[in-house]
Amino acid sequence: MAKKESQNTLLAHSEAKIKLFGQYIQKYLNIIVNDGYTEQIHLYDLFCGPGVYDNNGEGSPIIALRKLKLTYYQFVKDRADGSPKINCNFNDSDPELISRLKENIIEKKLHYNSYGQLNLTSEDYIDIVDRLSVQFKALKKEKAFVFIDPYGYKEVRASHIFDLLNCNKKSEVLLWLPIQFMYRFSENGTPDVLKSFNEQLGIEKENTAIKNVWEYIFELKNGFQTFLGQDYFVDNFTLRKEENTVFCLFFFSSHIRGYEKMLETKWELDTEAGRGWKYNGQIKDLFSGQETNRLEELLLPYLKGEGRTNGMLFEFTLRQGFLPKHLNQILKELQKNEKIELQRKDGSKPRKGAFYINYDAYKSEYDKLSIKLK
């Protein structure tokens, strides 16, 4: 059977996807190896491909190994115990692609046993997901990151994401979906496999309110969030080759710190609105008007009535896809115009411009400050 072009060639939109993947993996590894707790990190790429493509483009397993190598020599190499170990698990159902990946890793000298284990497998995706869902629940001083980049979408279910995350904040998942193929709300009907996917997320074929692919992405994000529940965090990053060719990365985390780091990576790639990449290489806001004023539109109703604590505002901001620095800009302007009231838990006078909207305060001083509209 002839392979798809994406299995032999690293296409432009895939290159952007890999860039985002690589930047996040670097952040992820740097944080986890320095948390003073984790003894092992497990990286999984379930549709890894050959690593190097016919056009010499480098895929996710090669990029992951390059980032691992940087982290190891910067933070781990000189530690007496050599921890944490970073174990890489690369899988593709096509044994030929795995064989090519092995050759590429050896040729580029990207892995040594001192880093951790390297496992190359050719298994069925469903079998791996079922096994990992059990294994992850037994993780102790370990963390797991799973990258799911399928050749289509028929294998993926929302329940797989939930099963991989449901392990006491030990795992995160990055999922790549070919949105333009999935968006088929047409008079010809929806394929059974897509119908099943949509129904699990509460998206009905007959939902005529969905007018375009962007609204479909929005519905998918909300569907994932509803399906997973508020103990988990969901966000997305769009990649558009042309108007009707759209792909999307969905990020899932059970830990707010990891979620914040993914958002930081998005905003580094797209400083205007942290939303997506366009084929011509120029970062562009794909959702018109979604700049930081959009956060203010969401914030003002949230601040009405009873006060919101600094911890509540930190989580609220991240769930809207924005960063603490964006919220601080808005709060400073509202404070300057005397539109908000601040009250410290200990009764002392709040310092101007100090809102404690950050992860450290969220973790240790969740209700240090209360803010509400006047």
LUMFIDO-902553 format. One record per residue (C-alpha): residue number from 1; x, y, z; residue in one letter. Coordinates in steps of 0.2 Angstrom, whole numbers, plus 5000, padded with zeros to 4 digits. Each point is the difference from the previous one (the first is absolute). Layout:
<atoms>
(NUM (X Y Z) "A")
...
</atoms>
This chain:
<atoms>
(1 (5000 5000 5000) "M")
(2 (5007 5017 4995) "A")
(3 (5004 5011 5015) "K")
(4 (4992 5017 5002) "K")
(5 (5011 5015 4996) "E")
(6 (5001 5005 5018) "S")
(7 (5008 4983 5004) "Q")
(8 (5014 5004 4988) "N")
(9 (5002 5019 5000) "T")
(10 (5000 5012 5014) "L")
(11 (4987 5013 4993) "L")
(12 (5000 5018 5005) "A")
(13 (4986 5000 5012) "H")
(14 (5007 4985 5008) "S")
(15 (5017 5009 5002) "E")
(16 (4990 5013 5010) "A")
(17 (4992 4987 5010) "K")
(18 (5017 4992 5004) "I")
(19 (5007 5017 5005) "K")
(20 (4986 5002 5013) "L")
(21 (5003 4983 5006) "F")
(22 (5019 5002 5002) "G")
(23 (4998 5017 5009) "Q")
(24 (4988 4992 5012) "Y")
(25 (5010 4985 5003) "I")
(26 (5015 5010 5004) "Q")
(27 (4990 5010 5013) "K")
(28 (4992 4984 5007) "Y")
(29 (5017 4991 5002) "L")
(30 (5009 5015 5008) "N")
(31 (4986 5002 5013) "I")
(32 (4998 4982 5004) "I")
(33 (5019 4996 5002) "V")
(34 (5001 5014 5012) "N")
(35 (4985 4997 5011) "D")
(36 (5010 4991 5013) "G")
(37 (4987 4986 5000) "Y")
(38 (4999 4990 4984) "T")
(39 (5012 4985 4998) "E")
(40 (4994 4995 4982) "Q")
(41 (4992 5008 4985) "I")
(42 (4991 4990 4987) "H")
(43 (4998 5008 4983) "L")
(44 (4988 4991 4988) "Y")
(45 (4998 5003 4981) "D")
(46 (4986 4988 4994) "L")
(47 (5001 5004 4981) "F")
(48 (5018 5005 4999) "C")
(49 (5004 4997 4982) "G")
(50 (5018 4998 4993) "P")
(51 (5008 5015 5009) "G")
(52 (5008 5007 4985) "V")
(53 (4989 5002 4984) "Y")
(54 (5005 4999 4981) "D")
(55 (5001 5019 5000) "N")
(56 (5012 4999 5015) "N")
(57 (4987 5008 5011) "G")
(58 (5002 4994 5018) "E")
(59 (4985 4992 5009) "G")
(60 (4994 5000 5018) "S")
(61 (5011 4985 5006) "P")
(62 (5016 5009 4994) "I")
(63 (4995 5017 5007) "I")
(64 (4995 4992 5017) "A")
(65 (5018 4991 5001) "L")
(66 (5008 5017 4995) "R")
(67 (4991 5009 5014) "K")
(68 (5003 4985 5012) "L")
(69 (5019 5001 4996) "K")
(70 (5000 5019 5004) "L")
(71 (4991 4997 5017) "T")
(72 (5012 4986 5005) "Y")
(73 (5016 5009 4997) "Y")
(74 (4993 5016 5008) "Q")
(75 (4992 4993 5015) "F")
(76 (5003 4982 5003) "V")
(77 (5017 4994 4994) "K")
(78 (5010 5006 5016) "D")
(79 (4988 4994 5013) "R")
(80 (5007 4986 5010) "A")
(81 (4984 4989 4998) "D")
(82 (4998 5004 4982) "G")
(83 (4981 5003 5003) "S")
(84 (4987 5002 4994) "P")
(85 (5001 4987 4986) "K")
(86 (4991 5005 4984) "I")
(87 (4993 4985 4991) "N")
(88 (4995 5002 4982) "C")
(89 (4986 4989 4993) "N")
(90 (4998 5001 4981) "F")
(91 (4987 4990 4991) "N")
(92 (4993 4998 4983) "D")
(93 (4989 4986 4993) "S")
(94 (5011 5000 4985) "D")
(95 (5016 4989 5004) "P")
(96 (5008 5008 4985) "E")
(97 (4999 5018 5007) "L")
(98 (5006 4994 5017) "I")
(99 (5015 4992 4991) "S")
(100 (5004 5016 4991) "R")
(101 (4998 5009 5017) "L")
(102 (5013 4989 5008) "K")
(103 (5012 5003 4986) "E")
(104 (4998 5019 5001) "N")
(105 (5002 5000 5019) "I")
(106 (5017 4990 4999) "I")
(107 (5006 5011 4985) "E")
(108 (4997 5016 5009) "K")
(109 (5006 4993 5017) "K")
(110 (4985 5007 5009) "L")
(111 (4999 4987 5014) "H")
(112 (5011 4993 5014) "Y")
(113 (4995 4988 5014) "N")
(114 (5005 5013 5013) "S")
(115 (4984 5010 4994) "Y")
(116 (4988 4986 5004) "G")
(117 (4992 4986 4990) "Q")
(118 (4996 5001 4982) "L")
(119 (4986 4989 4994) "N")
(120 (4995 4998 4982) "L")
(121 (4984 4990 4997) "T")
(122 (4987 4996 4986) "S")
(123 (4984 4997 5009) "E")
(124 (4982 5005 4997) "D")
(125 (4995 5016 5007) "Y")
(126 (4985 4993 5010) "I")
(127 (5010 4987 5008) "D")
(128 (5013 5013 5006) "I")
(129 (4987 5012 5007) "V")
(130 (4991 4986 5009) "D")
(131 (5017 4995 5008) "R")
(132 (5006 5017 5004) "L")
(133 (4983 5005 5009) "S")
(134 (5004 4986 5012) "V")
(135 (5019 5003 5002) "Q")
(136 (4997 5019 5003) "F")
(137 (4990 4997 5015) "K")
(138 (5014 4991 5008) "A")
(139 (5012 5015 4997) "L")
(140 (5008 5006 5016) "K")
(141 (5015 5012 4999) "K")
(142 (4998 5000 4981) "E")
(143 (4992 5011 4987) "K")
(144 (4994 4996 4982) "A")
(145 (4997 5010 4984) "F")
(146 (4990 4992 4986) "V")
(147 (5000 5007 4982) "F")
(148 (4987 4993 4989) "I")
(149 (5002 5005 4981) "D")
(150 (4989 4987 4991) "P")
(151 (5000 4998 4981) "Y")
(152 (4981 5004 5001) "G")
(153 (4988 5001 5014) "Y")
(154 (4990 4983 5000) "K")
(155 (5011 4993 5014) "E")
(156 (4998 5014 5012) "V")
(157 (4986 5001 5014) "R")
(158 (4998 5013 5013) "A")
(159 (4999 4986 5013) "S")
(160 (5018 4996 4995) "H")
(161 (5006 5017 5006) "I")
(162 (4990 4999 5016) "F")
(163 (5008 4983 5004) "D")
(164 (5017 5006 4997) "L")
(165 (4998 5015 5011) "L")
(166 (4991 4992 5014) "N")
(167 (5015 4996 5010) "C")
(168 (5002 5012 5014) "N")
(169 (5008 5015 4990) "K")
(170 (5014 4989 4993) "K")
(171 (4997 5002 4981) "S")
(172 (4997 5012 4986) "E")
(173 (4994 4997 4982) "V")
(174 (5002 5010 4984) "L")
(175 (4988 4994 4986) "L")
(176 (5001 5005 4982) "W")
(177 (4984 5000 4990) "L")
(178 (4997 5003 4981) "P")
(179 (4985 5012 5003) "I")
(180 (4997 5003 4981) "Q")
(181 (4996 4981 4998) "F")
(182 (4990 4999 5015) "M")
(183 (4989 5015 4997) "Y")
(184 (4987 4992 4989) "R")
(185 (4983 5007 5005) "F")
(186 (4993 4998 4983) "S")
(187 (4984 4994 4992) "E")
(188 (5010 4984 4995) "N")
(189 (5000 4995 5018) "G")
(190 (5014 4997 5013) "T")
(191 (5011 4984 4999) "P")
(192 (4996 4988 5013) "D")
(193 (5017 5001 5008) "V")
(194 (4999 5019 5001) "L")
(195 (4982 4999 5007) "K")
(196 (5006 4989 5014) "S")
(197 (5014 5012 5004) "F")
(198 (4989 5015 5000) "N")
(199 (4986 4992 5010) "E")
(200 (5012 4996 5014) "Q")
(201 (5004 5018 5001) "L")
(202 (4982 5005 4999) "G")
(203 (5001 5007 4982) "I")
(204 (4985 4995 4990) "E")
(205 (5000 4999 4981) "K")
(206 (4984 5010 4999) "E")
(207 (5008 5015 5010) "N")
(208 (4997 5013 4987) "T")
(209 (5006 5013 5011) "A")
(210 (5018 4995 4995) "I")
(211 (5003 5011 4985) "K")
(212 (5019 4997 4996) "N")
(213 (5015 4991 5005) "V")
(214 (5005 5012 5013) "W")
(215 (4984 4998 5009) "E")
(216 (5002 4981 4999) "Y")
(217 (5017 5002 5008) "I")
(218 (4992 5010 5014) "F")
(219 (4987 4986 5002) "E")
(220 (5013 4987 5001) "L")
(221 (5010 5009 5014) "K")
(222 (4984 5003 5010) "N")
(223 (4995 4982 4997) "G")
(224 (5017 4993 5006) "F")
(225 (4998 5012 5015) "Q")
(226 (4983 4994 5004) "T")
(227 (5004 4982 4998) "F")
(228 (5016 5000 5010) "L")
(229 (4993 5012 5014) "G")
(230 (5007 5015 5009) "Q")
(231 (5014 4990 5008) "D")
(232 (5009 5001 4983) "Y")
(233 (5006 5013 4989) "F")
(234 (4997 5001 4981) "V")
(235 (5007 5012 4987) "D")
(236 (5003 5000 4981) "N")
(237 (5012 5008 4987) "F")
(238 (4994 5001 4982) "T")
(239 (5011 4998 4985) "L")
(240 (4993 5006 4983) "R")
(241 (5008 4996 4984) "K")
(242 (4986 5009 4990) "E")
(243 (4982 5005 5003) "E")
(244 (4993 4983 5000) "N")
(245 (5015 4990 5005) "T")
(246 (5001 5001 5019) "V")
(247 (5008 4989 5013) "F")
(248 (5000 5001 5019) "C")
(249 (5010 4995 5015) "L")
(250 (4990 4997 5016) "F")
(251 (5010 5000 5016) "F")
(252 (4993 4991 5016) "F")
(253 (5007 5001 5017) "S")
(254 (4995 4996 5018) "S")
(255 (5012 5012 5007) "H")
(256 (4998 5019 4999) "I")
(257 (5019 5003 4999) "R")
(258 (5002 4989 4985) "G")
(259 (4985 5009 4992) "Y")
(260 (5008 5017 5003) "E")
(261 (5016 4995 4992) "K")
(262 (4991 4994 4984) "M")
(263 (4991 5017 4999) "L")
(264 (5017 5009 5002) "E")
(265 (5006 4990 4985) "T")
(266 (4985 5004 4990) "K")
(267 (5002 5019 5003) "W")
(268 (5018 4999 4996) "E")
(269 (4995 4994 4983) "L")
(270 (4986 5011 4998) "D")
(271 (5002 5016 5010) "T")
(272 (4984 5008 4993) "E")
(273 (4988 4988 5007) "A")
(274 (5008 4983 5003) "G")
(275 (4988 4991 4989) "R")
(276 (5009 4994 4984) "G")
(277 (5012 4999 4985) "W")
(278 (4997 5004 4982) "K")
(279 (5008 4992 4985) "Y")
(280 (5010 5015 4994) "N")
(281 (5010 4999 5016) "G")
(282 (4993 5016 5008) "Q")
(283 (4992 4997 5017) "I")
(284 (4982 5007 4999) "K")
(285 (4985 5001 5010) "D")
(286 (4988 4988 4993) "L")
(287 (4985 5005 5011) "F")
(288 (4998 5019 4996) "S")
(289 (4999 5011 5015) "G")
(290 (5007 4988 5012) "Q")
(291 (5013 5011 5008) "E")
(292 (5002 5004 5018) "T")
(293 (4984 5011 4999) "N")
(294 (4991 4983 4998) "R")
(295 (5006 4995 5017) "L")
(296 (4993 5016 5007) "E")
(297 (4983 4997 4993) "E")
(298 (5000 4983 5009) "L")
(299 (5008 5007 5016) "L")
(300 (4987 5014 5004) "L")
(301 (4985 4989 5002) "P")
(302 (5010 4988 5010) "Y")
(303 (5005 5014 5012) "L")
(304 (4982 5005 5004) "K")
(305 (4993 4996 5016) "G")
(306 (5010 4991 5013) "E")
(307 (5019 5002 5000) "G")
(308 (5011 4988 4990) "R")
(309 (5016 4995 5008) "T")
(310 (5017 5001 4992) "N")
(311 (5000 4981 4998) "G")
(312 (4983 5000 4992) "M")
(313 (5006 5013 4988) "L")
(314 (5016 4991 4995) "F")
(315 (4990 4984 4996) "E")
(316 (4986 5010 4991) "F")
(317 (5013 5009 4989) "T")
(318 (5009 4984 4995) "L")
(319 (4984 4991 4995) "R")
(320 (4996 5015 4988) "Q")
(321 (5016 4996 4991) "G")
(322 (5009 5016 5007) "F")
(323 (5015 5002 5012) "L")
(324 (5002 5009 5017) "P")
(325 (5009 5014 4992) "K")
(326 (4985 5004 4989) "H")
(327 (4989 5001 5015) "L")
(328 (5012 5010 5010) "N")
(329 (5000 5013 4986) "Q")
(330 (4981 5001 5001) "I")
(331 (4999 5001 5018) "L")
(332 (5013 5014 5001) "K")
(333 (4989 5010 4988) "E")
(334 (4984 4996 5010) "L")
(335 (5009 5005 5016) "Q")
(336 (5007 5016 4992) "K")
(337 (4982 5005 4995) "N")
(338 (4993 4995 5017) "E")
(339 (4989 4987 4994) "K")
(340 (5005 4986 5011) "I")
(341 (5001 4997 5019) "E")
(342 (5014 4990 5008) "L")
(343 (5000 4992 5017) "Q")
(344 (5014 4990 5008) "R")
(345 (4995 4985 5010) "K")
(346 (5011 5006 5015) "D")
(347 (4991 5017 5000) "G")
(348 (5015 5010 4995) "S")
(349 (5000 5013 4986) "K")
(350 (5003 4993 4983) "P")
(351 (5016 5006 4991) "R")
(352 (4996 5008 4984) "K")
(353 (5003 4989 4985) "G")
(354 (5002 4984 5010) "A")
(355 (4987 4988 4995) "F")
(356 (5009 4983 5004) "Y")
(357 (4994 4992 4984) "I")
(358 (5014 4987 4998) "N")
(359 (5002 4981 5003) "Y")
(360 (5010 5002 5016) "D")
(361 (4986 5010 5008) "A")
(362 (4987 4989 4993) "Y")
(363 (5008 4985 5008) "K")
(364 (5004 5008 5017) "S")
(365 (4990 5016 5002) "E")
(366 (4984 4996 4990) "Y")
(367 (4989 5013 5009) "D")
(368 (5013 5013 5005) "K")
(369 (4991 5013 4991) "L")
(370 (4982 5003 4995) "S")
(371 (4995 5011 4984) "I")
(372 (4983 5006 4995) "K")
(373 (4992 5013 4989) "L")
(374 (4994 5016 5009) "K")
</atoms>
